[in-house]
Every structure is written in structure tokens, then in C-alpha cells.
Amino acid sequence: MDPTADTVAVLEAQLREAVERYLPDQDTRAIWRALEFARTAHADQRRLSGEPYLTHCLSVAVILTDLLRRGADPVILEAALLHDVIEENKSVTRERLRREFGEEVALLVDGVTKIGGVPFRNPEAVQSENFRKMLLSMAKDIRVILIKLADRLHNMRTIAAHREEKRRRIAQETHDIYAMLAHRLGIAHLKWELEDLSFKELDPESYRRVSELVATKRAEREEAIDRVQEPLADRLRTEEIKAEITGRPKSFYSIWQKMERTGGSLDGIHDLLGIRVITETREDCYRVLGVVHDLFLPMQDRFKDYVASPKSNMYQSLHTTVIGPQARRVEIQIRTRQMHLVAEYGIAAHYQYKAGGRVENELERKLGEFLVRGTTEWQAEAENPREFMDLLRVALYQDEVFVFTPRGELKQLPRGATPIDFAYAVHTAVGSHCVGARVNGRLVRLGYELKSGDIVEILTSPSAVPR
């Protein structure tokens, strides 16, 4: 018996258990039809690791159930299982998927396939930003991006099978594009893992150093957190305040970034000791804050009230730093369960807060409209997976197209732009002497409407003049 078949069985069991837990009242028969379709389409295919290709499809679906939980719906899981069938099996077409699974599934699979085929050529910061915008503009349904992020996460988890040069290229692309996409969509734990996996490949020596430093201080750190958690939990029970208290993990990459800024020492990173308190109501947040400040000495310059005054991206939480036992500084975040969902599970886009204050205005405006709805109506949406997914289907950058020059440089143009517009965007002289254009290697008329991801080559003549 093939030992790798055990991996397929384990993943399939994980998916079935998650579907039963998170989609108990939904018709899930199409999910299992999609699984059997993928099993047949990838029957003879193996990954570089030697595992059946189906392990990847199942892993992507499992990642999405863990990410979305009750926000998942059968359609996104069907598309996750089928996301590679068009690319990896030439006998499977978009039309066939539409006939067998419906237009919605076909649209998602086609979107993931198209995004996967776009080459990332230029690692410069401006080009990386344009590339991220282009991916968002190509995804008519935001679920395409979620599937692609899950796909990239599993590829990074299994990257060891590739040769070193390719591992570094994939890791750089993951760091520059996909970790930041997760960041922009507020999917914090996905972003952290993508960053850490990329960091491990791009700078293995620094990754090893950070992991060893963290490991040597783990017992000390956990003991310090326990010395704060235990009296806090006892006091909250006495005060009859319902709350969940957890340690707050920090990614290796973010630790390394802070070490670089503080001279290479863990001692200067105060929020390594972090606790999060999740309460039931807004009023309870302030009651917990009073208990915390009564138990421990607060640092006056380290308190922020983002509940009364939310960040522009609708992030809400109370932040306070206190002097705990043995004079250790401990950062404590206090928020309601609703605020936690907004902050951690893909509704709040922390990009303004976390990316050093840089704001991309159009993204902020569109996400801002979405966040206001998502925050004020969350209780209803959280109880209805279909409506929750409707919120996630916000289409960003649908008013622009992003196209490549033959050398791989990206240009941002208004939707409806033509090769003439592209030529002038390259240079006035190119536009003035334009006589024709090739898009994706094919001659097109100059009035052709460009689409995101197109590679545009302008044909010029010295004697040509604008008409």
C-alpha cells in the first residue's frame, strides 16, 4: 500500500470534520462531488515531494475552513478543491466546471488560475505594490484572493522539495506580494505565517538566531505571563466579569524586525510579553482595564483607547502596558469578541497601523466603506455564513487595470484604457509615434480595451504623428 495514501486520508478526515462543525445546516454534497472530481483529475499526478497532488487540494480547503470557520460556504470549498484542475489537467475546461458545479465555482477557479499565471518579475517596492493592486483588480470576487492565499501558504509549508534558487524566488514573491495581501485584508495569522516561512528561506541564519533566542527565553517568558494571568483571572472571577485570557504570540519575522531597530537584543522588545483579554461587552473592556490597573502599575505613556476612538481602519481595542512581577513590562490588549473578529479574521485591514503609517487612499476609502458596514452589522453577519461571505466579496481596484510592459514593468491605468493610453503612459514620444500594438503577443486594434495582466508592446514609427 502506498504510504502517502495515509496523508490523503488524514486530510480528508480533517476536512469532513471541519465541514460538519462549521457548515452543519448546509447542503454540502457538492463539496464531496468536487473532491471526487479533483481526485480523478489529479489521479496520476504527484508533487515534487512525491505526495499525491490531491494532498495540496485538500490542504488548501482545510486551511480555508480554519481561516473562515462559520464564514465558509460550500462554493469556496468546492473551488478550493478544484483550484488547480484547469491548470494541471488540460482535459478540464472552465465550461466543464460551469456545467458540473455552476457558474460561481467556475468563476472562482478561473480567477485563481489566471492569477497564478501572472509572472512576478520585478521585486522593487513600487512594482510590488502595483502587482498587489493588479491581483486585487483581477479578482472579481474576493474569495479568489482567499483561495490564492491558502494555496500559497500550503506551497510555502512544503517548499523544501524545490531547489534552493527556486525556493528563494518563491519566498521573495511570497514576502513581497502575498504576505502583504493578507496584511491588507487584515488576516493577521495568515500574514504572520507567510512572513515567517519566507524569512526562513530568505535569511536562514537570522531565522535560526531568532528562533534560538526565543527558545532560550521561552520558559522565562511563559513564567512572567503566568504571573500576570493567574491573579488577573482570579480577580475577574471575583468581579464576575466573563473574559478569556490568552498569551499573545509574536512571529519570528516581526521579532527580527524589532531587534534590528533596537540593536539586536530581545530585551528591548516590550510586547514580547503580551496578553489578550477578550470580553463580552464594551463596558466589560473598561471594567477589565480598571482591574488590570488596580493589580499592576500602569505605564502612563503606554495606554491607548482605540475603543472610544477607533483607528481609521475600524480597529478597536484597549492597549495598556503595566509593570508586572519582577519589574517585567507586559502589554495587555482588551477587546470584545466582536472587536477581536474584526481585528484578526479578515475584516479590519491593519495596513495603515502596521505599515508605518503609509496609506493608499483609494484602498482606504473602499475598505473603509466595507468596514463601517461590517462593524455596525457584525452581529447579524456573524450568524449568517452567506451574508458574511457577501461582505468578503468586496471588489477592490475595479476601476483600474494593471498591465505589463515587455520588460515586466507594471503600469496602472483607468479601466477602459487602450494601447494608446498605455503608450502615452510609457512616454509622450512613444504615444505620439504609436502605429500599432501587440497584447500578449497578438496584434490588436488601437481601440482594444486592456485587461489587468495583459503584456503590451507598442509598435512605433518615426514618421507617425497623432491624429
Secondary structure, 3 states (H helix, E strand, C coil): CCCHHHHHHHHHHHHHHHHHHHCCCCCCHHHHHHHHHHHHHCCCCECCCCCECHHHHHHHHHHHHHHHHHHCCHHHHHHHHHCCHHHHCCCCCHHHHHHHHCHHHHHHHHHHHHHHCCCCCCCCHHHHHHHHHHHHHHCCCHHHHHHHHHHHHHHHHCHHHCCHHHHHHHHHHHHHHHHHHHHHCCEHHHHHHHHHHHHHHHCHHHHHHHHHHHHHHHHHHHHHHHHHHHHHHHHHHHCCCCEEEEECCCCHHHHHHHHHHCCCCHHHCHHHCEEEEEECCHHHHHHHHHHHHHHCEECHHHCEECCCCCCCCCCCCEEEEEECHHHCEEEEEEEEHHHHHHHHECCCCCHHHHCCCCCCHHHHHHHHHHHHHHHHCHHHHHCCHHHHHHHHCCCCCCCEEEEECCCCCEEEEECCCCHHHHHHHHCHHHHHCEEEEEECCEEECCCCCCCCCCEEEEEECCCCCCC
